[in-house]
Structure formats: structure tokens, C-alpha cells
Amino acid sequence: MNQEERLIKIMEYLNEHRTMSLKIMCELFQVSRDTARRDIVKLTNETTIVRTHGGVALSSFHHKISDYVNREEKEIEYKVSIGKRAASFVGDNEVIYLDVSTTVNCMASFLTASNITVVTNSIDTVNHLMDMENVNIHILGGELNKHSRYMTGFSAMEKLKDYHFDKVFIGSPGLTEDGVYYAYEEDIHFKRQIVKQTNEVFLLADETKMNQRQNFKALSLESIDTIITNDVIPGDLERVVKEYGIELIVGVK
């Protein structure tokens, strides 16, 4: 169960019981205390749930909790749809890169091609792939970003340069007519290096990412070969995508 799914379950539990202890969270989801604490941090940052001494509690703004649950459920549906469609583009014996992205992470479970080599710096993606006999896993080493659960830094970048990929699958929190955006500066250099070392670049982004800008522009649209999303995209963005000759694919609904 990934973090988005756990957050929904926590919300549902709180709607019924109003409070939830750290111990119950660990036992219910079979996760470590550190993982449970990360879930609590995300919930308290993004909702009206309040942190207590031993866990979390439901605030008085009950309708906001319901809205958050509904949004999370819908976004997971989007990501699974996109991930399933993206996985169908991976062929036997290919070497691919899977980005640090919850949407890209969703495609890992749907990889069915034989003898795939997956290169990634995402701890969550590695966990998904661990028991898949058709996948060889290469992890980019470096410094662990504990909050976002991925390897980063100079070592990861240098190791990345050793590979050439058949396909890379990247996510993005923001896609506009003028490019692909990310929240952190370190993403710029990593993404720009990745697109230099592959035959094809697939961008996975659900409808909530369209026409959204973040702090840093990493790539222009001409770097992208295929965009996979869950629904039709805004007309102005679609026009520019077509001008660049990018293939636009809507995932299975």
C-alpha cells in the first residue's frame, strides 16, 4: 500500500473514530514508526487534521476532510490509469528509467514485458519491483532524501551518466505551453541529463498538473516524445503539444 492509499485509509478511520494513535497506524498498515510519522506530517500539512501527542485527531472542519478524501481517491484513480497505459509501452529486454513520481511509481506494478532492466533512484519504485521476476533493478546511489524517499546528489548524477535508455518515464508537478516544471532546483539538472541519454521520453501527468507552474522550468516541450494523461488536456496546451509533434495518449479509464 503506497502513501496515498494509506492517507485515504487514515481519513476513513478518523471519520469513524475521530482519533488515531501512532501505534494503531503502524499495526493497521504494517509500517514502521518513521513511515507513520511521515504520513502524519503530510496529513497535518495538507488538511485540517491536527497532530496529537500520540497520533492524529479529527478537527471540527469535517467537510474539508471529506473533500480531501475524495480528491485523493480521484487522483489515485488517475495515476493508476496513466501508469497502466504507460507500462504497455515497455517491451521485452528494454532498459528503462523510472522517475521519482507517484504517477510513475503506479506503473511499476503493471510491467509485464520480459527481462526488463529498470534504473531508478526511487525507494518506493524499488519496493514495488522487488518481487517481480521479469525485472532487473539498478539503483542510482547517492544521498537519501528521507522525506521524498529517493537518492540524490552528485553520486546519483554521475552514476546516471553510465546508462543509455530505450525509454524514460518521468513525472511532473507542472506542465504548461512553455515547458515542464518542478518544485526543486536539483530536479532541473537531473531531468536535463536523463533526456540526453534515451531514445524516447514519456511524460506522465494527470489533469491536475496541466497549466500549472512550479518554481523551476527543467525541460522544454521539444524534449518530450509522448505525454500520457487521464483526460483531454486544455485546448491551448493541446495546440502547442501538437505543434511539437508530441504523441498525446489518454490512459485507460
N, C-alpha and C positions, 0 to 999 in steps of 0.2 A: 504494500500500500504506500503510495507516494504522499508527499506532504499535503497537496491539495485535497486528496481524498480524506486524509486524517483530519484536516481542518473542518471539513463538512461534518464528519462524524462527531467531532468535539462540539460543534454548534448544535447538532441534533441532541446530543447528551445534555448540553446546557439548557436547551429549550425545555427539556423534561425535568431536569434535576436542579437547575439554576446554579449549581457549583460543581466543580470537578477538581479533584486533587491530582497532584503530580504522580502519586503512586498509582491511582486508578488509570491515568493516562498511559503510563508505562505498561501496566498489566493488560489493558484492553487492546493496545496496538502492538504489544511485544517490541517496544523500542527502548533505547537507553534513556537515562535521565537527561543527558545532554540534548538528544533529539527532541524530547518532550519540551525542554526549555526553549529550544529554537522555535517550536510550534507556538509556544506561549508568546514569545516575542513578536512573531508575525501577527498573531491574533490581536494582541494589545495595540500594535502599531496601526492596524488596518480596520479595526472595528471598535465598538464601544464596550467590548468586554474588558473587565478590569482584572488586574493581577492581584492575587491574594497571597498571604504568607505561604500557603501550601498548595497553590494551584491557580485557578481562574474562577471568576464568578460572572454571572449574567447581570448586566446593568439594567436600568429601567427602560432603556430605549429598545424595546423588544422588536419593533418593526424594522429597525436597522439591521438587527441580527438576521432576520428572515430575508431581507434584501441581499445581504452578503452571502448567505447560503445559496440562494437562487442563482446569484451571479457566478459563484464558484462552481456550482453544478453545471451551469451552461458552458462556462469556459473549459471545463474538463471535457465535456462532450465535443466542443470544437477541436480541442487538442488531439483527442483520440481519433477523430475523423481525419484530421490532417496527417497525423502520424501513420495511420493505417495506409493511407494513399501514398505517402512518401516511401514507405517500406517496399511497396510494389515496384519501385524503380531500381532497386538494388538487385544486381544479377549475380550469378554464381562466380566465385573466385575473384570478386572485386575487392579493392582496397578503398575503404570509405572513412571519412571523418565525421563524427557526430559531435555537434557543438554543445556547449553548456547552455541548455534551454529546456524548460519544462515541456515545450511542444516537441522538440527533437527527442527528448527523453521518452515521450509516448510512443515513438515509432520503434524503439528497441524491441519491444515485445512482439512486434509483427514481422520481424526479419525472418524469412523462410528460405532464402537462397542458400546454396551450399558453399561451404568453405569461404566464408566472408572474413576479411580482416577489418576490424573496427579499431580506429585510432581515436582516442578521446582523452580529455582532461577532466571529465565529469565523473565524480564519485557515484552519483545516482545512476548514471548510464551503465557504469561498470557493474553495479549491483544487479541491474536488470539483466545483464548479459551473462552473468556468472555461470548459470546452469544450462546455457544454450550450446549444444554440441556443434552446431554449424558455424559458430563464430569464434574466431581467434581475436583476443583482446590485447591491444597495445595501449599502455597508459603513458601519457606525457608527464614526466616527473617535474618537480618544482616545489614551490611553497604552497601549502594547503590554505585556501581561503575557507575557513571553518564555517562562516555564515552561509556562503553560497555553495559550498561543497564542491570546489573544483581546484585543480592545480594551476598555478600561475607563476609569473616571474620569468627571469632570464633563462633559467634552465628549461622550462617548458617551451619557450620560444625557440631556443637552439635545437631542441630535440625535434620540434615540428619541422624544421628545415631539412631533416633527413628523409622525409617522405614525399612521394608523389601519389596523388589520389585519383581514382577513377571518378569519384563523386564526393562532394562535401555537402553536408546538410547543416545549415545554420538557422538560428532563430534571431528575432529582433524585437525589441520593445517599441520600435517606431519605424514606420515606412511612409515616405512622402514622395512627391514628384521629383524631388532633387536628391533622394538617396535613402540609405539605410542608417538608422541612428541607434546609439547605445548610451547607457547611463554613465559608463565609466571610461576614463581615458585609456586604460590598459586594453580595453576591447578593440580600440582603433587599430593598434599595431598587430594584434593577433589576427583579426579578421582580414586585414590587408595582406598579411603573409599567407594565410590559408588560400585565398583566391588565386595566388600566384602559382600554387602547387597542385592544381587539379584540372581535370578535363571538363568538369561541369560543376556549377554552383546552384544548389537548390536552397531557396529561402522559404522557410516555414513560418507563416504568420497568420493568426486568426483575425477576424474582422475588427476586434478591439484595438489592433495595432495600426490600422490604416489611418493615414493622415495624422499621425502622432509623431511629434519630435521629442528627442531626448537631448541630453547635454552635448553629445559628440556625434558628428557625422563620420562614419567609418568608410562607407562604400558609396560609389555612385551606382545608379541602376544598371549601367552598362556592364558592371561586374557580375550581374545575375543572369543565369540562363533560364531558370524556371522558378516561378512562385507558386506555392501550394497553400491554399487558404480554404476556409469553410463556407464562404458565401461570395456573392458578387461583390466586387470592390467599387468604391466611389468612381463616378464617371471620369472625373479629371485625372485621377490616378491611373485608371484603366487605359485612358488615351495615351499617356506617356509610356506606360508599360508596353503597349503595342508598338509605339514608335521605336522603342529599343529592341523589338523583336523577341521579347521575353515571352516564354510559354506560360500561360496562366491556367492553373488547374484547380478545380474545386473538389475538395475531399468528399468521400462518401458520407452522405447524411444519414 
